[in-house]
Amino acid sequence: MVDLPRRSLLAGMAALSASACAKINQSESAKTLFDAAEDGHRSLHRALAGKQGLAPEYTRAERSPTFRGNGSVTVEDPFYKAQLAGGFPDWQLEVRGLVEQPLALTLDEVKALPQRTQITRHDCVEGWSAIGEWQGPQLAELLDAAKVKESAKFIVFRCADVLYGRDYYESIDMVDAYHPQTIIAHSLNGEPLPEKNGAPLRMRIERQLGYKQAKYVKAIEAVASFADIGDGKGGFWEDTAGYQWYAGI
């Protein structure tokens, strides 16, 4: 039951030629179809959530030998370059927006939080998959520490990378934000995240497609709407290519 929605989503996207995280679908009829599919898919996924709470997890023997980078694979910002070279000693992760207690955590402080390790499959909208072992604190841990206000409806991830001249960002709703497998990963297969995979911190939202797994995360922002963010659709690819905001697997 898990694979059927994913295959349907991928087949629908392929049929609409929304390929390779690059082409921009400008057809109004296609956009309408995307929107309708998203609404139906999201409702189905949420209806099944009680029975399918966790994404499948795998054994270490099932890990993929390599885990490719995709989208942005490097960050050109001089501060980022200096931090990467030095092991991110001054990198900070902010938790801000509709919270009572804004936070600014160093990488060491993120690693000192209770950790979750999970071996899961990454599914890209392009059609490839890979299994990796991720480690990091649950997002819920940080949101609780920051005391998210009831008016917050979404969590936005602000990233250090710039793709096609635009700041990358992504977002999820509070259901996925508090899902136990939603973590802020700093480790892949027992090693610090490589640059191509989002060093020093990236999101793992295991029930959604790869483009929702924001890399190079520098801030987590609780918001009530997307109206004043980007083009108002909740994510880089949603704004630029008409991708579905809810990309459940």
C-alpha positions in Angstrom: 0.0 0.0 0.0 3.0 2.3 0.5 4.4 1.8 -3.0 1.2 2.4 -4.9 0.8 6.1 -4.2 4.5 6.6 -4.9 4.4 4.9 -8.3 1.2 6.8 -9.1 2.9 10.1 -8.2 6.0 9.3 -10.2 4.0 8.1 -13.2 1.9 11.3 -13.1 4.9 13.5 -12.9 6.6 11.6 -15.8 3.5 11.9 -17.9 3.6 15.6 -17.4 7.3 15.8 -18.3 8.2 17.4 -14.9 11.6 15.8 -15.3 15.0 15.9 -13.6 14.3 18.6 -11.1 15.0 21.1 -13.8 12.2 21.7 -16.3 9.5 24.1 -15.4 6.0 23.1 -16.2 4.1 26.1 -17.2 0.9 24.5 -18.4 -2.2 25.7 -16.5 -4.0 22.4 -17.2 -0.9 20.5 -15.9 -0.9 22.7 -12.8 -4.5 22.0 -12.1 -3.8 18.3 -12.4 -0.9 18.5 -10.1 -3.0 20.4 -7.5 -5.8 17.9 -7.7 -3.4 14.9 -7.4 -1.7 16.6 -4.4 -5.0 17.1 -2.6 -6.1 13.5 -3.2 -2.8 12.0 -2.4 -2.4 14.0 0.8 -5.8 13.0 2.0 -5.1 9.4 1.3 -1.8 9.5 3.0 -3.2 11.2 6.0 -6.1 8.7 6.2 -3.6 5.9 6.2 -1.2 7.6 8.6 -2.6 5.7 11.6 -1.8 2.3 10.0 1.4 3.3 8.3 3.0 5.5 10.9 6.6 4.7 10.1 8.4 4.5 6.8 10.2 1.2 6.3 13.6 0.8 7.9 16.4 -1.5 6.7 19.5 -3.3 7.9 23.1 -2.1 7.6 23.6 -4.9 5.1 21.0 -3.3 2.8 22.7 0.1 2.7 23.5 1.3 -0.8 27.3 1.3 -1.6 27.1 4.9 -2.7 24.6 7.7 -2.0 24.6 10.2 -4.8 24.3 14.0 -4.4 21.5 15.7 -6.3 20.3 19.3 -6.8 22.8 21.5 -5.1 26.0 19.5 -4.4 28.1 22.4 -3.2 27.6 25.8 -1.6 29.6 28.8 -3.0 29.2 31.1 0.0 32.6 32.0 1.4 31.5 31.6 5.1 30.2 28.1 4.2 33.5 27.2 2.5 35.5 28.3 5.5 33.2 26.4 7.9 33.4 23.2 5.7 37.2 23.3 5.7 37.3 23.7 9.5 34.6 21.2 10.5 31.8 23.8 11.0 33.1 25.2 14.3 30.9 28.4 14.1 27.9 27.0 12.2 24.6 27.7 13.9 21.2 26.3 13.5 18.5 28.8 14.3 15.0 27.9 15.4 12.8 31.0 15.0 9.5 32.4 13.8 6.4 31.6 15.8 8.2 30.3 18.8 8.3 31.6 22.4 12.0 30.8 22.8 14.2 31.3 19.7 17.3 29.0 19.6 20.7 29.2 18.0 22.5 25.9 18.3 26.1 25.0 17.4 26.7 21.7 15.6 28.1 20.2 18.8 25.0 21.2 20.6 22.8 19.6 17.9 24.9 16.4 18.3 24.5 16.5 22.1 20.7 16.3 21.8 19.0 12.8 22.1 19.7 11.1 18.8 17.8 8.9 16.4 19.5 6.5 14.0 17.4 5.2 11.0 18.3 3.3 7.9 15.8 4.4 5.2 15.3 4.6 1.5 15.6 7.9 -0.3 13.3 8.2 -3.3 14.0 10.9 -5.8 11.4 12.3 -8.2 13.8 11.5 -11.0 13.3 7.8 -10.4 16.4 6.7 -8.5 16.5 5.4 -4.9 19.2 4.8 -2.3 19.3 3.4 1.2 21.3 5.2 3.8 21.9 5.3 7.6 21.0 8.7 9.1 21.6 10.1 12.5 20.4 13.2 14.2 17.9 14.7 16.7 14.2 14.5 16.1 12.9 17.8 14.8 10.2 17.6 17.5 12.9 17.9 20.1 13.9 21.3 18.9 10.4 22.5 18.3 9.5 21.6 21.9 12.6 23.3 23.2 11.7 26.5 21.3 8.0 26.3 22.4 6.3 26.6 19.1 3.2 28.7 19.2 -0.3 27.3 18.4 -0.6 29.8 15.5 2.2 28.0 13.7 0.9 25.8 10.9 4.1 24.9 9.0 7.8 24.5 9.5 10.1 26.1 6.9 13.7 25.0 6.3 16.1 27.8 5.3 19.1 26.5 3.5 22.6 27.8 2.6 22.6 26.8 -1.0 21.5 28.9 -3.9 20.1 27.1 -7.0 19.5 28.8 -10.3 19.9 32.1 -8.5 17.3 31.5 -5.8 17.6 30.6 -2.1 16.6 27.0 -1.5 13.9 26.4 1.0 11.4 23.7 1.8 8.5 23.2 4.3 6.3 20.6 5.9 3.2 20.7 8.0 3.1 20.0 11.8 2.1 16.3 11.3 5.4 15.6 9.5 7.3 18.0 11.7 6.4 15.9 14.8 6.7 12.5 13.0 9.3 10.4 14.9 11.3 9.8 11.8 11.7 13.5 10.9 15.2 14.2 12.0 17.9 16.8 11.4 20.7 14.5 10.2 24.4 15.3 10.7 25.6 11.8 9.8 25.3 9.5 6.8 26.5 5.9 7.2 28.3 6.7 10.4 30.3 9.6 9.0 29.7 13.4 9.0 27.6 14.4 6.1 29.6 15.0 2.9 29.1 18.3 1.2 27.2 16.8 -1.7 24.7 15.3 0.7 24.0 18.5 2.7 26.8 19.1 5.3 26.6 19.9 8.1 22.8 19.4 8.6 20.0 18.2 6.4 16.4 17.1 6.9 15.2 13.6 6.7 11.4 13.4 6.3 11.1 9.8 5.5 7.6 9.7 4.2 8.2 12.2 1.4 10.2 12.4 -1.8 13.8 13.6 -2.0 13.2 17.2 -2.9 11.5 17.7 0.5 14.8 16.7 2.2 16.3 20.1 2.5 20.1 20.2 2.7 22.6 22.7 4.2 19.9 23.7 6.7 20.8 26.9 8.6 17.4 27.9 10.1 14.1 26.3 11.0 11.2 28.7 11.0 7.7 28.2 12.3 5.1 30.1 10.2 1.4 30.4 9.8 1.4 30.6 6.0 3.7 30.8 3.0 2.3 34.0 1.7 5.5 36.0 2.3 8.0 33.3 1.4 9.3 32.8 -2.1 6.4 32.6 -4.5 4.1 31.4 -1.8 4.0 27.7 -2.7 6.1 26.4 0.2 9.3 25.3 -1.5 11.9 25.9 -4.2 10.6 23.3 -6.6 7.0 24.1 -5.8 7.7 27.7 -6.7 9.8 27.1 -9.8 8.6 23.9 -11.4 5.1 23.3 -10.0 6.1 20.3 -8.0 3.6 19.1 -5.4 4.0 20.7 -2.0 3.0 17.4 -0.4 5.2 14.7 -1.8 4.2 11.7 0.3 5.6 8.3 -0.6 
